[in-house]
């Protein structure tokens, strides 16, 4: 352990079965969707796993992987352990993890009744029982075959064979997925499992099959590889729904029965058959930090093997304190490692201020989830998923240029940092008194503290990156000529869009950004025009203050929050319901007066009037074309970055523009 670290607990080594881990940091399973369609490892996957291991973690997990090629598969482009043919390529990826001193584990699962239909080649899904009525719409409409004894025995053998292939590939550990409502969890579930034979009914019967699987693996390979099991500490179901699922005493009984076959247990939460619980598997900025910590803390006194827990441990400080208090032996931190690939090295070396914070925007998870299945990316770290393209960050530029950046928002700041790394001379101009741009507005709400930390980090890194920073300076064409740069990056952001609606410029109408930052105070009843992410977040914040909020938008209900990560949508939909926020879909605002809004319902073809104190404009942003054209036409080599480029307006596109254009010049 480095003497410079203040994290004296998490960087202690720990013994897990036959393994000694160099520290107590686990990178939990994250599916990068970098395998081939049939589930073979690739050079891209090996490079991605190597970058995770390079972070300094003690244990690095390969994301959820299927145990067979028959009916276990639940995601496209994830690993499959159903054939010996896949072992050689997988061994290369394991070696890449070992190269950085980390141990390698892999999460093995069978989706059961939740298998992805496209991958089944016409076969039925299998499960302990027919799919229950409450199963999520995503999994309805496909035949589910109740498993007979022969199927049970075959799946058990498939688990054993998959572990054998992991041994061949050089893994140090395997993690058997018994949580989240996958097949083993379906057997354990009192609502899902409706069998009347020895595998159903009582807890003793429901846990029989998972225990048989664990024993078979232990008997075959327990002396060759460490064994771990993942469980849901709580299903996190909506209140009053399936109350028997949340029996913690039953969970402890199962864990104690499983303990003789295991070297470690790790805790998560959620129950995928009910998709609403997904918000707790990968918690977003709308949920508290350390979301699932309580379950590890409650279970630890009942177990005698090391335990780990994952779920929004955002900082190394949080993880270290949790271990120091004896509430867990290890902590899983996945997205923190995506945001900064050197997070744990920096923490151990006492360089905590250099760690790029994770915003918990869950963009990473949104890309890989069905039906997207896109390769993993990170909103704040453009290197993620591009490891082969940028194996060693950015190499120094062959020709040094003088670059003028106009605008100190996320695009401008990212470009500023990257350009100075490349050795260019950089001058950044910001018309306001501080850097940050729209990040100040976007992070104003109480549930945006993760974004606040990211903004502060970005500002600090930019101010210290050896660029020439000019604040309170509005750039004109004349100033550009005086500076005489080789290259100009125009990153001046966007301005609110005000459509031609009668009354939309009245004094009682405010832009959502001004409401969020409290520059404008609103009354007790507020109509928000626009139900996109900006409008819905504004509605939630106001409703949490006790305001009566009504959203009005032209979109159809099925397009609500379209383009937002599904995990964020789950939480926002729940909050909208809990807070009593009204939404009028397929409705067009026709007129705004001093105390009302009139809208036209396109479904019923009727007009309605809502009495209100204020109207909030959340109808989007637009670029200032005149300004952009003027600033971007002085120097031949000029580029438009971020919001003013006319692309989708979010932090991801801004940061990516700053990164890619810096490399292009």
N, C-alpha and C positions, 0 to 999 in steps of 0.2 A: 504494500500500500504506500502510495506517495505521501510524504510528510506534509506536502503543501495542501492536501485536501482537508476540508472541514467535515467531510462526510465519513466519519470514522467507523460507521457500522456497515454501510452497504458495500464498502470495498474490502470487507473481511472475507477471506475464503470460507467455503462451506463444503462439508462432505455430504454427498447425496448418493446413497448406495455405494457402488463401486467407484464413483467419480469424486474428484475434488474440483470444484469450480473456483476460479480465481477471485470471483466476487459474487454478490447476491443479486445481480441485475440479470433479469430474463427479458429477452426480446420475444414477446409472445407470438403465437402464430398469426401472420398476416398474409393473406393470399395476394400475391402480386400479379396473378394471371400472366405469367411469363413462360409457362410450359407450352408444349405443342397441344393441338386440339385433342390428341389421344392421351395426353398426360405424361409425355417424356420431358425430362429436364433439358434446358437449353443453355447456351453460353450466356444469354441475357440473364437467366435466372441465377446462374452461378455467380455472375458479376454482382447482381443485386444482393445475394446472400453474403458475398464477401464484403460488400460495403457496409452491411449491417454489423458484421463481425468486427470490422475495423473500428466501430464506435467505441469498443472497449468493454462490451458486455461479456459476462461470464458464460451465459447459455443463450444460444441463438436457435430459435425454432423456425423450421420450415412450415409454411402455412398448411391449413387443413388439406389433407390428401386422402384420396379414396383407397380402400383396401382391395378393391377388385375392379375389373373392367366389365362386370356383369350388370349389377343394379345398385351399386353403392354411390355412383357418381352424382355430385350435386352442383358442380360449377364447371364451366368450360375453361380450358387453359390452366387447370391446376394439376398437380402431380397425381399420378396413379401408380399404386404399388401392386397392380394385378398381373404383372409379367416380369420374368427374369430379364427380358430384353431391355427393361428400363433401368436396370441397376448400373451399368457402366457410366451413363451420362449423369446419373444422380451422384455417383461416387465423386465425380469431378467437382460438383457443387459442394459436397461435404468437405472435400480437401480445401476448397477456397475458404470455408469457415474456419477450419483448423489452422490455416496459415496465419491467422491473427490471434491465436491462443485461446479461442473460444471453443466450448463444447457444442456439438450439434445435436438437436433433437428434431422430431417431426411429429405432427399431429395426425393421427390415423382415425378415419371416421367412415361410417356407413350412413347414408342419408335416410334409408328406409322409405317411409311414405312421403318423404320430402325430396326424393331424388328428382333430378331435373329431366323432364320428359324428353327433351330433344336428344339426350344422351342414352336413352334406353333402347333404341332401335326397335321400338314396337312392343317391348316387354312391359309387363305390369310392374308397378312398384311393389315392394314387399314390406311387411310390417307385422307386429304382433297381432293386430286387429285391423279391420276396415277403418279407413280414415274417419275420424269423428266429424260431426257437423260443424264444429267451431274452427276446423282447419282453415288457414288463410286462403283467400281466393286464388292466390298464385299456384296453389297445389290442388285445387279442386278440378274435377272433370277428367281425371285420369284413373284408370283401374288400379286398385290396390289389392294385392293378393296376400291373404293371411298365411303366415309362415307355418309349414308343418315341420315335423321333427327333422326330416331330411334337409330342409332349408336351413333350419337352425344350426344343425351340425355343419353344413357347408359354410355358412357365414363365419362360424367359429373357426373353422379351418382356414378360411380366407384371412382372418385377422392374424392367425399364427404365421401363415405363409408371408404375409406382408411384413411382419416383424422380422422374419428371416431375411427378407430382401434388404431391410434396413441394416441388419447386421452385416450383410455382404457389402453394402454401400459404405460402411464405415461410421454409421451414426453411433453416438455415445448413449443416446436415450431415445425412447419413443414415448409419445403421449397418447393414450387411448381416450378418444373423445366420448364422454358419457354425459355431456351436458347439452344445453341449447335445444333439446328436443330431437336430436338425431336418433338413430335406431336404438342404441343402448338406452338412451333417455326415454324413448317411446315404450320400451319394456318396463322401465321404472315408473312411468307415469300412471297414477291411479285412474285418470280420465281417458287416456289414450289406450291403455292396455285393458281390453275387455275380455281377455281369455278366461276360460273356465278350467284349463288343465293345470299342470304343475308350474306353468310359467305366468299364471295370472291370478288375480284375486288379492291374496294377502301380500304384505311387503316381502315376506320370506320368498314367496313364489315370484313376485315381480322382479326381484333382484337376482333371481337364480341365473338367468341367461348372462347378464353382465358379469357376474362372478365366475361363471363357467369360462367366459372369454378370457378374463384376467388370469385365472388359474392355468388355462391351457397355454397362454403366452409365457407365464412365469415358469411353468414346468419345462417348456421347450427352450427358452432363451434367457431366463432370469439370471443365469450365471455369465451371460455374454454381453448384456446391454441393460442399462438402467431403465426402469419402468415408471412411468408417470400416468396420472389420470386427470382429465379435466372434467369438472362438474359445475353445474349452475348452483350457486349458493342460494338462489331464490329465483323462481320463474318470472317475477316482476309482472304478473298479469294485472290487468285492470281490476280495480277494487271490486270484490264480490264475485268475480269470475273464477270458477273452478277453485274454490277455497282449499280443497284437499291437496292441490299441487304444492302449496306453500307450507308443507309439514317439515320443519327443520329437524325435528326429532327423528323422523324417518330417514332423512338425509344422513344424519350422524350415524344411525344404525348401519346404513349401507356403507358409509365410509369406513367404519370400524371393521366391517366384514371384509372389505376390499383391501384393507391395510396390509395384511400378510403377503399380498402379491405385489406390492408396490414399494418404490423407493421415494416417491414424492407425490403430492397432490397439488393441483392448481385450481383456483376458483375464478369463475366468471359469473354471469347472471343472464337470465333470459330464457325464452321458450319459443323457438322459431315457428311452431305451428300457429302461434298467435303473433303475427308480424309486429304488432304494436310494441312488443317487448324488445324489439331490436334496438331501440334507443338506449338500452342499458348494456348491450353487448359492446357497443363502440360509442360511448357517450359523447355528445357534442358540447359546444360552448353553452348550451342552454341548461345543462345539468351540472351539479356540483363536482368539484374535483374528488378523486378517490371514491368514485360512486359505489364500487362493490367491496370496499375495504371491510365493512362490518362483518361480512360472511366469513372471511378468513379469521378475523379476530374471534368470532363466536365459536368457530370450529377448532381452533388451535388447542385449547385445553383438552380436547377429546382425542387427539391424535398424537402419535409418537414418531412420525416421519416428517421431514421438512415440508412446508407448504408455501405456496406462492399465490399471489392474487394480481389480477390485472383489471383495469377499468379507470382510466383518467388519472393515473398518477402522472401529473404533468411536469413536475420538477423533481430533480434529484433530492432537493431538500425534503420534500414530502415523503419520498420513498425511504430516505435515511432515517427520518424521525419515526416512521411507522415501524421499521425494523428495530430501532433503538428501544421502542416501547414494548417490544416482545410480542407484537400483534401478528407478525408473519416472519418467516425465515428469509423469503425472497420476494421481490416485487417485479411485476412485468411492466415494462415501459416500451411500447412499440412506436407510437406516433412521435414521441419525443426524438426518437432515433431517425425517423424520416425527416423531420424538420431540420435536424443537425446531425450529420453523420459522425461527428466527433464528440457528441454530447458527453459521453461518460469519460472519455480521455480528458476533455476540458475540465470536467468536475473533479476528477482525481488529481489533476495538476493545479487546482486552485484557480482556474480560469472561468469561473461560473458566469461572469459578466459577458463572456464571449459567446455563450450558448444561445443559438437562435431559438426563440420560444415557438412551441406549437400553438396554433390558434384554435385547435379542436374544431376546425370547420368541417371535418370528416369528408373533405373532397376525395381523399385517398380511398376511403371505403366506398364512396358513391360510385366511383369508376368501375370497381370490380364486381359490384353486386348485379344480380340478374335484373333486367335482361341485358345489361351493358357488357360485362365481362371484358372490359378494356384493361390494358396493362396499367400498373399502378403509377401514380404521379403524386406529387405533393405541391400544394398551392404556394408554399414559401420556399421550397428547395427544388429548383428546376433539374437538379442532377438525378433525382429519384426516377428510376425506370429508364434512365439514359446513361447507365454506367459504361456501356461500351463506347458510346459517343464521347463521353467525357470521363475517361478513366482516372485522370489526375487533375480534377478541377479544370482550370483554364491555364493553358500554356501562355507564356509571355508573347506579346504581339511582335511580329517580325519588323513592322514599321510603326514607330510611335507617332501618334497623332495628337493634335490639340482639339479637344472636344468640349463643346459648350452644351450644357444641359439646361433646358428651360423648364422649371417646375420641380418642386421637391416632394412630390407624392411618392407612392410606392414604386412606380416605374422609374422615376428620376433617381430615387435613392438606390435602387437595385443597380441601375446602370452606372451610377457614380462609383459604387463599391467595386463592381466588376471591372470597370475601365481602369481604375487605379491599380487593381491587381495585375492587369495586363501591361502596365507600364506607361499608359497614356497620360498626358497632361489634361486634367479635368477641371472645368470651372462650372459650378452649379449655381443657378440663379433662382431664387424663390421670392415671389412678390410679398409674401406674408412674413411675420416676425419669427416663425419657426418652421422647421421641416415637418413633413407628415401628410400634408395635403388633406384629402378626404378621409384619411385614417382617423383624424380627430373626430369627425362627424360619425363615421361608421362604428367607432368604439365607445360612443357616449352613453349607451344604455347600460344599466346595472349588470346585465348578464354578458357583457362583452369584455370582462376583465382579461381574458386570454388575449384578445386583440390589443388591449391597452399595453400589455407586456411586450407583444410583438412590435407595436409601433415604437415604444420607447427604445427597444433594442435596435430597430432599424435607424432611428434618428441618431442614436449614440454611435453606431458603427459608421454611419455616413459622415458624421462630424469628425470622426477620428481616422478617416481613410486617406488622409493626405491630399484630398482634393481642395480646391479653392472655393469656399462656400460664401455666397453673397445673399444675405437675407434682406428683407424689406426693399427689394429691387425689382421693379417691373421692367421686363425686357421689351425693347422696341427694335425696329429694323435698324435704326441708327446705332444702337448699342451693339448689335450683332456685328455690324461693319467695323466698329471700333475694336471689338475683341478679336475679330478676324480669325475665327476658328477654321480648322480643316473640316470639321463635322459638327452638325447641330442635331441634338436630340430634342424634339418638341414634346414635352410631357406636361402640358398645362391643364390636364383634366377635362371635366365637362361641367355643364351648367344645367340647372333644373329645367325640365321640359314643361311648358305651360300650354296646353292645347287651347284652341279657340272655343272655349265654353263660356257662355254669358255669365258674368259674375266671378270668374275664376281668378281675377286679380283684385277682388275686394279685400278690405282690411281684415276681415275675419277668416281669410284663406292664408294658410302658412305652408311653406315647404317642409316636408317631413324631416329633413336634416336640421332645420332650425327648431323644430319641436323636440327632436331627440336630444339636442345639445342645450335645451332650455333657454335658447335665445328668444323664443316665443312661447308664452304661456297660453294654454287652451282651457276652455271651460269644462263643464261636467259632462256634456254630451258632444261627441266628436264624430264626424263622418270622415272616413279616409277614402280618398279616390285612388284606387289601385291596391290589389291584393297580392302583389308580388312579394318577394322577400322583404324589401324595404318597408312596404306598407304593413305587412303582417307583423314584423318585429315592432314597428311603431305602435301598432294596435295592442300587442301584448304588453309593452311597457306602459302604455297609458291605462290599460285595464288593470294592471297590477297596482296602479296608483288609485284605483277605485273609480275611474272614469267609465261612462257608458260609451262603447265604441261600436261603430257600424262600418263595415267595409263594403264598398261598392266597386264592382269590376265587370268588364265585358266578357271575361273568360268563362268557360264552362267549368262546372265543378270538378270534372276529371282532370282539368289542366291547372288546378290550384297549385301554386308554387312550382310549376313545371320548370325544370332546369336546376332546382335546388336539390342537394343531396337527400336521398330518401330518409336517412336517419334524422336529419334536421326536420324534415317534413313531419315525421312521426311525432316528434316532441311539440312542434308548433301546432299541429292539429289537436293534440291533447290539450295544450294550453288554451287554444281558442275555445274549445268546448268547456273546459273547467272555468274559464273566466267569463263565459257568457257573451263572447263577442259575436255579433250578428254579421252574416255575410250575404250580400245580394249578388249572386252570380248572373252572368248574361244580362247585365243591366248597364245602361248608358246614362251618365249624368247629363242632364239637359240644361240645368240652370242652377245658379247659386245666388241666394239672397243674403241679407244680413242675418237671418235667423233660420234658414232652411236650405235643403237641397232637394231638387226634383230630379227623379231618374225615371227612365223608361225600361220596363221589364220586357225583354224580347221574347220570353217564353209565353207569358200570359198576354203580351201586347197591351199592357196597361201602364199608366203613369202613376207614380206615387211621390209623395212629398214627406221628407223627414225633417222634423224640427231639430235644430242643433245649435250649439254655441259657436263651433268652429268647423272649418273644413281643412283637411290636411291633403296637400298634393303629394302623392307618392306614385306618380305616373311615369317616373323614369328620368333619365338625364339625356342631354344631347350635347354635341360638340359645338363650340363657337367657330363656325367655318371660316368666318372672316379673319379672326385672330390666328387660327391655325395656318391658313393660307399665307398670311402676311409673314409670320415668323418662319414658316417652312420654305419660303421661296428666296431667301437672301443668299444662302450658301447652297451650291449644287448638291452636295452630299448631306441632305437633311432627312430625318426619319421621324415619323409620328409614333409615339409610344403611349400605351395605356388607354385611358378613357377617350382622349382626343383623337385616337386612331379610328374611331367608329366601330371598334369591335365590342364584344360583350364586355360590360363594365364590371369588373371585379378584381380582387387582389391578385388572383391567379394569373389573369391575362396581363396585368400590369407588371408583375414580377417577371413573368416569362418574356415579355417584350424587353424589359431592361436587360435581362440576361442574354437573350439571343442576339439582339442588335449590337450589344457590346462585343460579341464574338465576331460579328460580320464585318465590322469596319476594317 
